[in-house]
Amino acid sequence: MKGAHVVIRTRTDTTLFIEVTCPMCQDVTDVAASWPGYEAWMRGAYIQDALPQTSPEQREALLTGYCSGCQQEIFGTEDCG
């Protein structure tokens, strides 16, 4: 599903401003990501390595499209106790 829900709104020399639309609720998550990191992810790098400055919720939105509210509904919370 990588990229099916993603629209790159603007780009500077170093940063992409990405809009991700949730397939469940249609809410939009805005993500600012480094351009080199985004390219590395598109070439196959692990997203957490390529885009470490983004939150886990933002990375999940990029991967699956789900907004943080729907992520919570689908995945719940995990106790690592």
N, C-alpha and C positions, 0 to 999 in steps of 0.2 A: 504494500500500500504506500510505500515511500513516495512522497511527492504528489499523490493524487489530490490532496486536500490543501496544498500549499501554493500561495501566490506570493512572489517576491514583489513587494510594493516599490521599494527604492533601493538603490545601491550607491555607496560611496566607494572610495578606493579600498577601504578596509572592512566595511560593515554592510551587511544585508539587513533590511527591515522586512520581515516575513509575516504574512498573515495566514493563519491556519484556521480553517473552518471545521468545527466539530461535526462529524457525520450523524451524531445522535440528536443534538439539540440546536445545531447551527450557530452556537456562540463562536465568537472569533477570539483566538489567542494571538497576541502580537509578540513576536520574538525578534530581538536584535542579535545577530550572530556574526562572527568574523567571516569575511569572505574566504580567506584561505582555509579556515576550518570547515566551512560548508562544502567547499570543493573537495577537501580531503574525505569528508563523510560520503559525498557522492561517488568518490572513487573507491570506497569500501572500508575506510577507517571506522572503528567503533565510534559511535556518536559521542560517548562520554569522553573519549580521548580527543576527538576533533573539535568539540564544542564545550570545553570544560566551564566556560563562563556562563553557560545557560543552566537554569535550574533543572532538576530531574523532571519536573512537570512539563517544562517547555520542551525538553528533549523527547518526552513521551508524546507530546502533541505533534512534534515533527515526525515521529515514527508512525504513529497510529491515527493522528488527527483528533483524538479525544481531548477535550478541554479538562481542566483540573477537576471541575465538578463531576463530570462523567467518569473520569478516571477513578475518583473516589467511589462513585456508585458501582462501577464495574469491579475494581480491584480491592476496594476497602482499604484497611490499614493492616500493616504487618507488624506484629510484636516480635522483636528480635531479642527477647528477654533474658 
